[in-house]
Amino acid sequence: MTDLFELMKIIGSVSGICSAIFLVADRYFKHYPTAIMVAGPLIEGSSNITHFLWLKNYSERPIIVSWQHESNHLHLAKDDSARSIMHSVLPGESAVSLGPNAETQLRVIKPSNHDSIDPDNSLELRLRWRFAQPIIWKADRTIRIWMRKRDFDDMTENYVKAQAV
């Protein structure tokens, strides 16, 4: 009987520890924004397919997402204007603000040496984000988005428009 009681204590302790770990992880990652590389037409109905970075804020608080303009990395432009595209390839930093539960798409621009990159090498973006009005955590957090060059090129070359069901 005491062995059964000890086994029940062990099972209860393990489940309590697992519950605590899940709770802490859920609270930490629940408000973590998502950044996904997608392909789509430059304008609605266009056959010119390009890459976009889809950003989604899952938090109830506004966030600020920023990135450095690095010469041999992918570049992000806030929109399709010439000014925004030129700003994205010059040295410096850019930032966007996303409100509660907001999402946006940023235009992805290839690096100038894109054609000379080996297809098996990776292309990457490093984003930093923080809450605009932090409660406790004030430091920037990082999101790293990377993709093989071969897959990056296949996204636009083999793009198929989604059909409504």
C-alpha positions as CSV (number, residue, x, y, z in Angstrom):
1,M,0.0,0.0,0.0
2,T,2.8,2.4,0.8
3,D,4.4,1.7,-2.6
4,L,1.2,2.7,-4.3
5,F,1.1,5.9,-2.2
6,E,4.7,6.7,-3.1
7,L,3.9,6.1,-6.8
8,M,0.9,8.4,-6.7
9,K,3.1,11.1,-5.0
10,I,5.7,10.8,-7.8
11,I,3.0,11.0,-10.5
12,G,1.5,14.0,-8.8
13,S,4.8,15.8,-8.4
14,V,5.8,15.2,-12.1
15,S,2.4,16.4,-13.3
16,G,2.7,19.5,-11.1
17,I,6.2,20.3,-12.5
18,C,4.9,19.8,-16.1
19,S,2.0,22.1,-15.4
20,A,4.2,24.8,-14.0
21,I,6.6,24.5,-17.0
22,F,3.7,24.7,-19.4
23,L,2.2,27.8,-17.6
24,V,5.5,29.7,-17.7
25,A,6.2,28.8,-21.4
26,D,2.6,29.7,-22.3
27,R,2.9,33.1,-20.6
28,Y,6.3,33.7,-22.3
29,F,5.4,32.7,-25.8
30,K,1.7,33.7,-25.9
31,H,2.5,37.3,-26.8
32,Y,5.5,36.5,-29.0
33,P,5.0,38.0,-32.6
34,T,5.1,35.8,-35.7
35,A,7.2,36.6,-38.8
36,I,6.8,34.3,-41.8
37,M,8.1,34.7,-45.3
38,V,5.4,34.5,-48.0
39,A,5.2,35.0,-51.7
40,G,2.4,36.9,-53.5
41,P,1.6,39.3,-56.3
42,L,3.2,42.7,-56.1
43,I,-0.3,44.2,-56.7
44,E,-3.6,42.4,-56.8
45,G,-4.0,40.5,-60.1
46,S,-0.4,41.0,-61.2
47,S,1.8,38.2,-62.5
48,N,4.8,39.8,-60.9
49,I,5.4,37.6,-57.8
50,T,7.6,38.9,-55.0
51,H,8.4,38.0,-51.4
52,F,6.8,39.6,-48.3
53,L,7.4,39.2,-44.6
54,W,4.1,38.7,-42.8
55,L,4.3,40.1,-39.3
56,K,1.5,39.4,-36.7
57,N,1.3,40.8,-33.2
58,Y,-0.6,38.4,-30.9
59,S,-0.4,40.6,-27.9
60,E,-3.0,43.0,-26.5
61,R,-0.2,45.6,-26.3
62,P,1.5,47.5,-29.1
63,I,5.0,46.4,-30.2
64,I,7.8,48.0,-32.0
65,V,9.8,45.8,-34.5
66,S,13.1,47.1,-35.8
67,W,15.9,45.8,-38.1
68,Q,19.3,46.8,-39.3
69,H,20.0,47.3,-43.0
70,E,22.9,44.9,-43.7
71,S,24.4,44.7,-47.1
72,N,24.6,41.0,-47.7
73,H,21.3,40.1,-46.1
74,L,17.7,40.4,-47.2
75,H,16.2,43.9,-47.0
76,L,12.8,45.0,-45.8
77,A,10.8,47.9,-47.2
78,K,7.8,49.2,-45.4
79,D,5.9,49.7,-48.6
80,D,6.4,49.7,-52.4
81,S,7.4,53.4,-52.7
82,A,10.8,54.2,-54.3
83,R,11.7,56.2,-51.1
84,S,11.0,53.2,-48.8
85,I,12.9,50.8,-51.1
86,M,15.9,53.1,-51.4
87,H,15.9,53.6,-47.6
88,S,15.9,49.8,-47.1
89,V,19.1,49.3,-49.0
90,L,21.1,52.2,-47.5
91,P,22.9,51.6,-44.1
92,G,20.8,52.4,-41.1
93,E,17.9,51.0,-39.2
94,S,14.1,50.9,-39.7
95,A,11.2,50.2,-37.4
96,V,7.5,49.6,-37.6
97,S,4.9,49.7,-34.9
98,L,2.1,47.1,-34.7
99,G,-0.9,47.7,-32.6
100,P,-2.8,45.1,-30.5
101,N,-3.5,42.0,-32.6
102,A,-2.4,43.8,-35.8
103,E,-0.6,42.4,-38.8
104,T,1.3,43.8,-41.7
105,Q,3.3,42.7,-44.8
106,L,6.7,44.2,-45.5
107,R,8.2,43.9,-48.9
108,V,11.4,41.7,-49.0
109,I,14.2,42.9,-51.3
110,K,17.0,40.6,-52.5
111,P,20.6,41.5,-51.6
112,S,22.7,42.9,-54.5
113,N,24.8,39.7,-54.6
114,H,21.7,37.4,-54.8
115,D,22.7,35.8,-58.1
116,S,26.2,34.8,-56.9
117,I,24.9,33.1,-53.7
118,D,25.1,29.3,-53.7
119,P,21.6,27.8,-53.8
120,D,22.2,25.8,-50.6
121,N,23.3,28.8,-48.6
122,S,20.9,30.6,-46.3
123,L,19.3,34.0,-46.6
124,E,18.3,35.6,-43.3
125,L,16.7,38.5,-41.5
126,R,17.1,39.4,-37.9
127,L,14.3,41.4,-36.3
128,R,14.3,42.9,-32.9
129,W,11.0,43.6,-31.1
130,R,9.9,45.0,-27.8
131,F,6.7,46.1,-26.2
132,A,6.1,49.8,-26.7
133,Q,4.9,50.1,-23.0
134,P,6.8,47.3,-21.2
135,I,5.6,46.1,-17.8
136,I,8.7,44.2,-16.7
137,W,10.9,43.1,-19.6
138,K,12.5,46.1,-21.3
139,A,15.2,44.5,-23.4
140,D,14.7,43.8,-27.1
141,R,14.0,40.2,-28.2
142,T,15.2,38.7,-31.4
143,I,13.4,36.9,-34.2
144,R,15.6,35.2,-36.8
145,I,14.0,34.4,-40.1
146,W,16.1,32.3,-42.5
147,M,15.6,30.2,-45.6
148,R,17.7,28.4,-48.1
149,K,18.2,30.4,-51.3
150,R,16.9,27.6,-53.4
151,D,13.6,27.6,-51.4
152,F,13.5,31.4,-51.5
153,D,13.7,31.3,-55.3
154,D,11.2,28.4,-55.6
155,M,8.6,30.4,-53.7
156,T,8.3,32.9,-56.5
157,E,9.1,30.7,-59.5
158,N,6.5,28.0,-58.5
159,Y,3.9,30.3,-57.0
160,V,0.3,29.2,-57.3
161,K,-2.5,31.5,-56.3
162,A,-4.7,30.1,-53.6
163,Q,-8.2,29.2,-54.8
164,A,-11.3,29.9,-52.7
165,V,-13.1,26.7,-51.6
